């Protein structure tokens, strides 16, 4: 949530940033926030004036009684009663203005950083790095497999059936479309990837968390899924709990209403959870197989940091995710998202995509974001500076490291050969073999 200080300090920059994110009615929304704040301030000033007058009159009542001026004292008491009623009215006006202002601020997205590209959709994202020749961005290294679009390569849903790895029909029988059943070597591959990603996060200094996979509404508002993504979350209405769309929600909310010491930062957490997304409105060939699911496994990395160090933290997170893709020997590219394609809460976001040689397209496997103070303000996640002991908002960051479905799809499709499906060397100790046969 944007702070009032941000808006007052640089109103026009805030509006320009919201327009870069294609937020309709940016100027009207910001003007309304400031109008409501003006109403609150006016009510506060009127309340303070009435309270000062009431205190002055209250002090005079004793003196009037001592002087035998009973009628004047009674009139003064009546006046203080009227002032007390006015103060209650001003309190109500302040409360209504504050509530309306907060509700409005919750609907206003974060402001993107200056380096975020202009654009309205995914086609406007900027490829900043790739290990695949001729796919845009700064080419790093050489993709050992040399990307090709071999029509003979099978898509992962056919490979899953051929090697009895995943049963999509059984998932439909048990739950519905988008809830696959992993079998035998398919289940072992899932577990191997989970353990590999957690082991790499542990080596990078992340403390593992095992959080709940249902959260209350306060947690959803804290990280910005509510009210923005309410329609995409599974809601347990009887208990008013939500199935998490990502471990970002419970892990970041560990620090809601917390004041940390600067010496504790940066905090580095990771978590493996199942994730649940309704994915309403998703249809067509691009959602086939593992491409888009309602339930999937994901390892999330989360950081809480100081404003001065959050940029360095973000770069370290990007390097960590890139290192995972390099160890999995997958063709990948990194994109800086345009304003129109960024999430509601992000100030800066990079997506990682892997190339599918069977589907002939790029598959998103990670979003790694810096939220600046936006989530922290909603969470009231703060820290006490070491130098002046001032309490200020933290920066929050998170990223997928990694989401499994499309990683599995790419591993199966890109590594198929006559003998079976090759397992990358880094994953073999976790899988227990060098091949799916």
N, C-alpha and C positions, 0 to 999 in steps of 0.2 A: 504494500500500500504506500502510495506517495505520501510524504510528510508535508505538513503545511509550510514548513520552512523552505522546502524545495520549491514549492509553488510560489511563495512570496518572493524568494530570492531571484528566481528566473522564470517568471510566468511564461514569457514568449518562447523560451527554449523548451519548456515542458510541453506546450501546445504543439510546437513543431515536431517534437519527438513522438507525440501521440498520433499526429497526422502521418508521420513516417510509418507508424504501425497500422495505419489505415483504421484508426479508431474514429468512428463517425461521431460528429458533434463534440469534438475535443474542446473547442473554445467555449461552447455553451456549458459543458460539464465543469470546466475549471472555473468559469465565472460564477456558476452556481455554488461551487465549493466555497469560494471567497465571499459570496453573498451570505451564505449560511454562517460563515465564521464572523462576518460583520454583525449578523443578528445576535449571535452568541455574545460577542463583545459588548454590544449595546445593552443586552439584558444584564450582563455582568456589571457594567458601570452603573446602571439604574439600581441594581440590587445593592451594590456597595454604597451608593448615595443614601438609599433608604435605610440601610443598616446603620450608617453613621448617624443619621438623623434620629433613628430610634434609640440608639445608645445615648445620645445627648439628652433626649427627652426623658429617658428612663432615669438618668442621673438627677434630673431636676425634680422628680416626683417626691423623693425623700425630703428635699429641702422645702417644697411646697407644703407637705404634710406637717413638717416641724413648725412652719410659720402659721399653721392653722388655715391655710388656703385649700380647704378640702375640695371645693368645687373645681378649682383650677387643677388640682392633682388628679381628680377623676377624669377631667377632660384630657389631661395628658395621657392617662392610662388608655382612654378610648383611642387617642391618636396613635399610641404605640401598637395597639391591636390592629388598627387599619394598616399601619406600616408592616406589621408582621405578615398580614395577608398579602400585601403587595410583594414582599420578599418571596413568599411561597410561589406567587405567580411568576416572578422573574426566574426562580429556580426551574419552574416547569418549562418556561420558554427556552432557557439555556439547555435543558435536557433534550427538548425536542429538536433544537437546532443541532446539537452535537450528534444525536442519533441519526438525523437526516444526513448530516455531513459524512458520518462514518459509512452509512449505507451507500452513499454515492461514491465515496472513495473506493469502496470494495469493488465497484463495477468499472473502475478506471484502470487500464493496464499499466504495466511498468514502461518506463521510457527507455528506448534503445540507446546504446552508446553511439558515439559519432561514427565509429568504424563500421557500423552495421550498414550493409548496402541498401540503397533504395530498391523498392520492388513490391509487387503485390502478391506474389505466389512463389511456389517452389522453383519455377523456371528462372526466377531472378536471383537465386542463390549463387554465391560466388565460390567456385572451386579453388581452394587455396593450396591444395597438396594432393598428389596422387602417386601411387607406385606403378601405375599402368600407363605406358606410353600412349600419347595421342588421346588422352581423356581429360585434358584441361588441367590447369593448375601447375604448380611446381612439381615436376616429376622427380621422385626420390627413389634411388635404387633402380633395379630392373626387376620386373615381375617375372620370376623364373619360369612360370608356366606359359607366358605370352598369351594374353587373352585372345580367344577366338570364339566364333559363334558357330560351333559345330552342330549341325542339325541332328546328328546322331546321338548327341548327349541327351540323356533322359532328365526330365524335371524331377524334383525331389519327391513329389507325391507318387510318381511311378517307381522310383528307386525304393521308397518306403514300402511299397507293396511287394516289389521283387524280392527284397531281403527281409521282409516281415519285421519292419522296424517301427512302423506307426500305423495304427488302424483308425482312420478317420470315421468310418461307418459305425464302429463300436462307440466312438465318442458321441455321435449323433444319437444312438440308441440310449445311452446312459444320461446324457445331459442336453445335447443339441449341437448344431453346427458351431465350430470354433472351439471345441473341447476335445482335442485328440487324445488317444490312448497310446502311450509308448510301450513297446514290447521288446523283451530280450535285449539284443544289442542296441536297439533304439533307446531303451531306458538306460542302458549302461553308458551310452554316448551322452545323454542328458546329464547323468550324475558326474561323468568325467569332466564335462565342461564346467559344471558348477564348482566342483572341487578345484579345478585348474584356476578358474577366475578368482576364487577365494584365496587360494595359495599365493597367487600373484599380488593380490591386494594386501595380504598379510606381509609379504616381502617389501611392499612399498610403504609400510608403516600405518596401514589402516586397521583400526580396531573393529573386530567383527561384532555386529549386533544381531540378535535374533528377535525382531519385534513382532507384535500382533499384526495380523493381516486384515483386521477390521479396526476402524477408527471412528471417533465421535465427530460431530459436525464441527466442533471447535478446531480440531486438527485439520479438517478439510479447508476451513477458512484460513487457518494459519499459514498454509503453504500455497493457497490460491486456487485449489481445485474447486472450491465453492466460493462464490456462486457460479464461476465461469464454466466449469465442466460438470455441473450437476447431472445433466442428461446422459453423460457418458459413464457415470459411476453406478455400480450396483448398490441399491439402497435397501437395507433391512428395516422396513418401516416400523415394525412393532417395537424394536429396540432403538430406532433412530441411529443406526450404525451403518457405516459405508465400507464395502470391500475395497481394499486399497488398489489404485491403478498403478502404483509404483512404491517401492520402499522409501522413496524420498519423503513421503507423507509422515509415516510414524517416526522415522529416524530424525528428521529435522525437528519434529515436534517434541523430541526429547528436551529441546532447549527453549521451549515456549515458557515465557514468564521467568526466565533465568538471567541473572547477572553473573557473567563470567569474569575471571581475572585475565588480564592481557597475557600473563605468562602461560595460560592454558591454551592459547591459540597458536597456530591453527589446530582445531579439532578435526581429526580424520576418522570417519566411520565408514564401514561397508556393511552390506546386508544382502543375504540371499532370501528372496521371498517369491511366492507365487503372486502374480499380478492379474487383476481382473478389470476388463474394459468392455463396455457394451458395444462399442464401435458402431453405434447407430448410423445408418446411412452408408455403410460400406458394402459395395456390391461389385461384381464383375470378375474378370480373370485375374486382376491384380491382388485379389484376396484369397486365391485358391491355395489349398494345402496349408503350409505354415506361414504364409505371407502375412496374414492378419488373423489373430486369434482373440477369443474372449478370455481365455486363461493361459498364462505362459510364465515361464521361469525367467528371473532376471536378477543379476547382481548389480547393486547400486552403490556408488561411492558418493559420500556427502562430506562437505567441508564447512566449518564455521570459522571465519577469519576476520582479521582487521581490514578496514578499507585500504590501508597502505600496502597490504600483502596479497589481496585477493586476486590481482592480476597474475602474480607469480603462481599462486595456487591453481588458477585456471589453466595456465600453461603446463604445469606439472600433471594435471589431470588429463589434458589432451595427450601428452606424451605417454602417459600410462595406458590409455585406451589404444593409442597407435601401436604401442609395444605388444599388446595382446594380439592385434590383428597380424602384426609381423610374425609373431611366434606361431600363429595358426596358419601362416603361409597363404594368406588370402589376398586377392587383389582388392585394393581399397582406395577410397578418396575421401578428402575432408572438405566440407563446405561450410562457409560462413553464411548463416541464414539471413535473408533479406528481411526488412521490417515487416512486410506483410505475411511472412511465413513463420515468424517467431511465435513462441508461446505467449500467453497472456502475461506471465510473471517474469520472463527473462529480459535482461538488459543486453545480453550478448550470448549467442548460442552457436555452437559448431555441431554439425551432424557428421557422423561417419557412415559411409555406405560401402558395402562389398558388392563385387560384380558377380552376377549369376550367368555362367556361360550357357546354361540350358535355357533359361528364361530370356536371355539377351537383355538384361536390364540391371540397374543398380538397386540394391535393397538396403534401406536404412537399418542400422543395428545399434546406433547410439546417438543420443543428444547430450551434449555436455555444456552446461549453462552457468553463467554468473548472474545472480539476481540482485547484485548490489545490496541496498538496504531494504528492498521492496518486501521480501518475505519477513525479514527481521522486524520490520515495523509492525506487520500484522501479528507476528509471534510475540512481540516485546522481548526479543532476544538481544541482549545488550552485554557490553563488557566494560570493565573499569580500567581506564588507562593507567599505565604504571607511573607516568610522569606527573600528571596533575590530578589523578584519581577521578577524573571526570567520567561519568557514565554515558556511553554513546552506543548507537546501533552497530551491530555486527554486519558483515557481509555473509551471505549464504551461497553455496555452490553445490551442484550435483551433476552426476553423469551416469549413464549406463555403462557397466564394465563387466560383462556385456549382457544384452538381451539375447536369449537363446534361440528363438524360433528361426530367424533368418540366418543366424550363424550356422545352425544345423542345416538349413536349406542349401547354403553356399558350400559348406563342407561336403555334403553329399553330391551336389551337382558338379562342383569343380574338381573333385578328387576321384570321380568314377573312372575305372579302368577295366581291362579284361578280367583281372583277378578278383575284382570287388571294388571296394571303396577305401582308398588309402587314408590312414589316420596320420595327421601331422606329427612330426617327431616330438614336439613339446607336449602333446596330448597323450602320447602312447603310454607313459607310466601311469596315468590316471585311468585310461581305458583298458589297459592290460593286454593290448595287442597292437599290431601295426596295420591291421586291415579288417574291414567288415567283409565277411565272405558269405 
